[in-house]
Amino acid sequence: MRELRVIGLEPDGTHIVCADSESGERFRVPADDKLRAASRGDVARFGQIEIETESRIRPRDIQARIRAGATVEQVATEAGVSVKKIETFAHPVLLERSRAAEMAQAGHPVRENGPTVLTLAEIVGLAFRARGHNLDEAEWDAWRDDEGHWIAQLEWQAGRTRNAAHWRFQPDSHGGTIAPLDAAATDLIDPDFGRPLRGLAPISAEDPHSPSSKP
C-alpha cells in the first residue's frame, strides 16, 4: 500500500489533493462525510454512512428489527451487508433485550387471585425441578411486539424437542407483572406444576410468538 500525504484542497472544497510520497503522483479524495468520520476516528458514524450508502435499510430500521426480535444474521441478510456492519448498531439493542429478559424473570405472574409473591424465575425453577428439567440449560430472551409490549421467551430442550414459552411483561415499580401467552407459559406458572407439560410442540418458523416469524 502506497503512502500519500495531503498537499491541499481543491478550490471548490469538494476534494482533498494528496500526493505519493515517492513518485509525487497526485490523487483526489472526496471531502465527504466518510472522510470526516474517518479523520475523527468516529467508527460508529463511519459504519453508519457505509450502511446508508451500501444497503436499503437505515440504521434506525436495523435497530427496530433487532428490538422486534430479529437476529443480527437475519438483518444482515435483509440489508445485503456483512454481519460485522450490523453488529455496531445491534449491540445496544441486544443489551436492551438482555436487560428486559432479566427484568421479566424478576416479574410476578398474575393469577386469578392477583400477582404471585414468587417471581417468574422462581416459579419456573420449581416447575422445572418438578419435571426433571434443568433451568440452567434453558435460554431467556425478550423483544418488543408490534404494540410495544415486552415479550419474554424461555427456550429449553426436552428430549429431542426444542420448546418455548412466552409471556407478556409489563414493567412497574414493584418488579412488573407477567401474563402467559401460550399453553407452555400457562403450564409453567400453574400452581399444580408437578404434572407434565401438556401438548408441547417443537419450535417452528410459524410460531406466532417467535421473533423469527416476523416479516
N, C-alpha and C positions, 0 to 999 in steps of 0.2 A: 504494500500500500504506500503510495507516494504522500509525502508531507507537503501541505500547502500552507502558505501564510497570507493573511489578509493584507491587501495593499490599498484598499479604498472602497468607496461606494459609488455606484453609477449616479449620474446627475439626477435621474428621476427617482432615486431612492428605492427602486424595486429590486435591485440585485447588489450583492456584495462581490467585489472583484478580488480574486485570490490568484496567487502565482506559485508555480512549482519552485521549491527552494533551490533545486539544482539546475533545471533547464530554463527557468524563467517563463515557461509556458503559462498563459493566463487562462483562468476559468471564471465563470459566473455562477453564483449560487443565489437562488431566490431568497429575498429577505422576507420570509413568510412566518406564520405562527409556529411552524415546526422548528425552524431555525432558532426563533426566540426562545421557545421552550427548551431546546437542547442547550442553548448557551447559558440558561439559568440552572440547568440540571434538574428541570421540572419533569421528572419521569412520568408522573401521572398525567400531566397535561399533554405531553408528547404522545403518550399512548392513546389519549382521548382523541387527539387530532387524527392519528392513524386510523382509529376505529371509524371516525366520521367520514374519512376520505376513502377507506377501503371497503366498508360494508354498508348494508342498507339499514342497519339498526343503530340507533343512537345510544350513548352510554346510559341515559336515564331509562331507556327501554330495556337495556340489558339488566339493570338493577331491578326493574319491575318484574321481569321474567324470573329472575333468581328469587325475589321475595315471594313470588307466587308458587315457588316450589321446583322450578326447573333446575337442572344441574348445569354446571359450567360447560360440560361437554355438549349438552343439548343446545345451549345458547350459541356456542362456538360454531356448531354445525349450521344453525339457522342463519348466523351472521356471515358465514363463509370466511371466518378468520381463525387463527390458531387459538388454542385453549389459553396460552400464556397471555394473549392480548385481552381476553375476557376476565382473567383472574384478578387483574388490578381493580376492576370495577365491582367484581363479585365479592371480593374479600370482606368489605364492611357489612354487606348484606348477609353473607353467610354467618358472620359473627352475631348479627341481629337475630337471625333464625335460631342459632345455637342458644342464645340468651333466652329467647322466647320458649324454647323447648325445656330449658332448666326451670323457668318460671312456671310453666304448665305442670311440671312434676310436683311443684310445691302448692298447686291449686287444690281446691276441695270439691270433689264430685257432689253434685246436687241430687239428692234422693227425694222421695215423696215427702219426708218429714224435714227437708231442708239440707243445707250443706253438711258434709261429714266433718268430724273432728280430725280424722286422719287425712293426710294428703294423698293425692293421686299415686305418687310413687310408693307410699307406704301400703296403700290398699292393693295396688298391683303386685307389690313384692309378696304380700301374704297370699294372694291368689296364685302367683307363680309357684311359690313353695308348696302350696297345697296340691298343685297339679304336677309337680316334679320338674318344673322348668327353672332355668337359671336366668334371672333378670340381668345379671352382669353381662350376659351374652346377647341381650336384646339391644336395639338401637332406637334412640329417640330422635325425632326431628320435628320441625314446625315450619309453617309457612302461612301466608295470608290468603284467604279465599277471595272471590270476586267482590264480596261485600265488605272486605277489610277486616274480617274476623280472623283471629289466630286459630289455626288447625294444628293440633298436636298429634303426632303419629308415634306409635310404638310398633316396631317390627321385630319379629323373632322367628326362629326356626323350631318346628315341631316335627321331628322325624325327617321326612324328605320334603315337607311342605313349608314354604315361607309364608308367614301370616302377618297381618297388620290390624291394628285397632286405631280408631280415630276419634278424637274428642274436640269439641269447640272450647277454647279457653278464653275467658273474659277476665282480664286483669283488674284487680282492685286493691285497696289499701290493706286488705286482710289476706292477701295471697292469691285471690282470684277464685273463680268458680269454673267447674268443669262439667260439660254436658256430653254424653255419648252420642256418636253419630252413626254407629253401626252395631251389629249384633255382638261382635267380638269385644268392642268397647263396653257395651252394656254388661256383658257377662263378667268381664274382669273387675267391675266395681260392684257387682251384685253381692249382697251380704252372704248369700249361700255360695261362696266361692269355692267350696270343696268339690263341687261336681265338675266333670269335664266340660270344656268349652263346646258349645253346640254349633254344629254345622259350619265349621270354618272352611273357607275355600282359599286356594293359593292366590297370592297377589298377581294381578294381571294388569295389562295396559288399560283395560276397560274399567278398572276400579274407579268409581266416581269420586272417591276421596283422594286418590293418588295424584300427586303433582305431575306425574309423567303423562297423565291423560289429558292435561290441559292443552288447548290449541296453541 
